[in-house]
Amino acid sequence: MRHLNWVQLILGVWVFVSPWILGFSDIDVALWGNIIAGALILIVSLWEIFGKSPSSL
């Protein structure tokens, strides 16, 4: 399952930088939507990758 977290991280980076790569950074709504969504995906995936795993009982 750990490898899926890395895929999620890569997709989050893509969502974050895609407005500039695909050339729609001049559309404010699309730009901010991608920045916010990409940042949220990055935060969640980093939390899943580097966060403390629950201790086994």
C-alpha positions, 0 to 999 in steps of 0.5 A, spaced: 500 500 500 505 504 501 507 505 493 500 508 492 501 513 497 507 515 492 503 515 486 498 520 490 504 524 491 506 525 484 499 526 482 498 531 487 504 535 484 501 534 477 495 537 479 499 543 483 503 545 477 499 543 471 496 550 470 503 552 468 505 546 464 498 546 460 498 553 459 491 555 463 494 559 468 491 565 466 484 563 468 484 565 475 478 560 477 482 554 474 489 556 477 486 557 484 482 550 484 488 546 482 493 550 487 488 548 492 486 541 490 494 540 489 496 542 496 491 538 499 493 532 495 500 533 497 499 534 504 494 528 505 499 524 501 505 526 505 501 525 512 500 518 510 507 517 507 511 520 513 506 520 519 506 515 525 503 509 523 499 506 529 502 502 534 500 494 534 496 492 540 
